[in-house]
Amino acid sequence: MELENNVDLNNNLNEENLAQEQNNFLQSNIGKAVNSALDIGLRMVLPDFIEEGIVEIKDAFFQGGFKEGIDTAINSAINLGKSVIGIFTGDFDSISQARDAVKNGGIIDGISNVLDKVLDKTSSSGLISGNIANIISSGKDAILNSVSDRIENEFTEQIDGVEKLAKYESNWKEYFENKDFDGMEREYEKIQEKLEELMPLENTIKEARIIENLHSLIKNNNHDFNLTDEQRELANLLT
């Protein structure tokens, strides 16, 4: 039937590109965490610097290839980490698995190497003074600890988000069984918002796509819950 075909198509499209989507998501979100941690770390090792001074140093870092180096370090950590935990092809099954891969892939060592290279490049080119470079280098452990904390917080938030998504989906199903469209609509909006925040996982994508298709079907049929046998068969996938 048309609805079922739509569900299958949506799932297949996501599965084909899921590993790359996950890598892109991790690179973006871990990159943001590293950027935020760099702010915190620089303020710790350079406590007397005003905001403009910190911004200038960060700008110098980015001119020195910091972002590109971090992107490479993250990708390397993901790929190496996958092989370490036994994922040679395909995607992550859970946020915890992704976190383990990133940790086992040596993300902190990779970022440490990037910092060393950027400090050397920016100081030798005059983007920052040698004195400042030495101070930052001496406080590198504090910066890396900040990076590690921010990355761990990111994964903790992701795990919490998956749990909340499961709760919203469970609530949606209950409202669905009770034929309460207003309740379904409230949970549907929460599901959509949470999906935007989460790393794509096969099980969450499939569940969400089924809910999306059923929700749209009922909404477009003037909130009619009298589904055909074929549509009810699809709805049974939710139990």
N, C-alpha and C positions, 0 to 999 in steps of 0.2 A: 504494500500500500504506500501511498505518497508520503505520509508522515513517517513511517518506518524507514523508508529510503532516505529521507532527510536526516534522520538520526544516524544511520549508518554512514552516510556521506560525511557528516560533520565529524564523526569519530575517526574515520579513516584519514581525513585530511589532517587532523591533529596528530594521529599516531605516526604518520609518515614523517612529520617534521618535529616531533616532540622533543627529541634529544637536542636538536639545534635550538628550539625555543627555550628549553631549560638552560642551556649554556648561555644564551643571550640574556636570559633573566638573571642568572647568577652573576654574570659579568657586570651587568648594570647595577644590581643591588649591592653586591660586594664592593664594587667600585665606589658607590655612594658612601658605603660604610667606611671604606678606607679614607676617602676624602674628608669625611666628618672627623674620623680619628686623627688625621693629620692636623686638623685645626686644633683639636684638644691637646695633642702631643706637643705641637710647637708652642702653645701657650704654657705648657708645663716646663719645657726646657728653656724657654725665653720669657720668663715671667715679667720682665721689665719692659717688654716691647708693647707699644700701643697697637691698636687694630691695624692701622695702615702699614706698619712694619711687618706684621704677620701676613697680610695680604700680598705685600711685595715679595716676600720670600716664597709664598705659595705660587705666585705668578712666575717667579724664576724657576721653580720646580717644574711647572708645566712647560715652560719654554725649554727646559732641559730634558724633556721626554718622559716626565713622571707618569702621565696618563697612559701613554703607549706601553711603558714598562709594566705598569700595574695590570693593564689588560692582558698582556702576554703572560704575566705571572699567574693571573687567575685562570686563564685557559690552560696553562701548563699544569696547574694544581688540579683542575677538574679532570683532565685527561689522564694524568699520572694516578690520581686518586681512584679513578674508575678501575684501572688495571689492578691496583693494590687490593681493592675490595672485591675484585672478581667480576666487574662489569666491562666486558670487552666490546660489546656492541649494545645499541639500544639506549634506553633512558633510565632515569632514576624512578624507583617505585614509591619513594617517600622522601619527605624533607630530611628525616634523620639520616637516610642513606646518602643524600647529597652533602649533608654536613660532615659525615664521616669521610667521604671522598675528598672534600676540600681540605680537611685537616690532614689526612694521610698523604695528600698530594704535596705537602710542604708549603702551604700558602704563606706562612709567616717567614720562612727562609727565603722564599721568592721575593717577598716585599722588602725584606732586609737587603737583599742584593740590589734591588731597584734603588733603594735609598742611598746605598753606597755609591752606585754609579752616577746618580743624579747629583749628589753632593760633590763628587769629584768633577763632574762636567760643569756645574754651575759656578763652582769656586774658581776653577781654572780659566773659565771664560769671563770671569769678573761679574757674573750676574749676582752673586752674593760674595761677601768678603770671606777670606780664609778663616778669620776669627769666628764668624758666625757658623761657618761650615763645621769647624772643630767643636763648637758648643753643641750643635745639633747632633753631630756624630757621637759625642760623649753621652748624650741623652737618648740615643737611638732605642735603647731597651724600653724606656718609658713610652716612646712613640709606638713601638711594636706591641707593647702591652695594651695600649689604647686601641690599636687596630684589632688585636685578638678579641678584646672585650666587645667591640662594636660588631665584629663578624658573628660572634656567639649570640649577641642580642638579636641580630637580624634573623638567625636561624630559629631562635627561641620564639620570636614573634611569628615566624612562618608556621611553626608547629602549632602555636596557639590559634593562628588563623585557620588552619585546617580543621581543628577541633570545632571552632565556631561555625565554619561552613557546614560541617556534618550536622551540627545542631539545627541550623537554618533549614537544611534539606529535610531533616526529620520532621521539623515543624510544618514544612510545606506539605509533606506527604500526609500528615495528620489532618491538616485543613482540607487537602484534596479528598480524603476519604469522607470527611464530614460535609463536603460540598460547600465549603465556606470560601468563596472566591476573594473576599476582602482580606481574609487572613492569608490566603495564598499570595496575594499581591504584595502584602507587607514583607513576607519572607522571601519572595522572589526578588524584590529590590535589594534586600540584604545579601542574597546570594550573588547577585550581579556585582555589587560593590566589593564583596570579599574576593571574588574571582579576579578582579582587577589587581588585587594586592598580592596574590599568591603565585608561587612558582607553579607552572602547569604540570599536573600529574595525570596519568592516564585514567585512574579511577575517578578522580574528581571531575575531569572533563566529561567522561561518559555519563556520569550521574547528572551533571549540570545540563548536558545537552538533552537528555531525556526530559528533564523538568522543563527546560526552555520550550521544547516542542509541544509537550502536553499543555503547558501554560498558555502558549500562543493559540493552540487549537481551541481550548475552552474560551479564551478571551474573544477570539474572532467569531465564535459561534454564540455570541451574546450570553456567555456564562452558562451554556448548556452542558450539564454533566452527563447527559444520556449518550454515552459513547457506544460505538458499534463494538461487536465482538473483537474485531481486529484491533481497534483502538484500546479496548480493555486489556487485550493481551499485551500490548505495549506497556500499559499502565502497571501490569503485574511485574514488570522488570524493576519497579521501584520497591518491591517488598523484599 
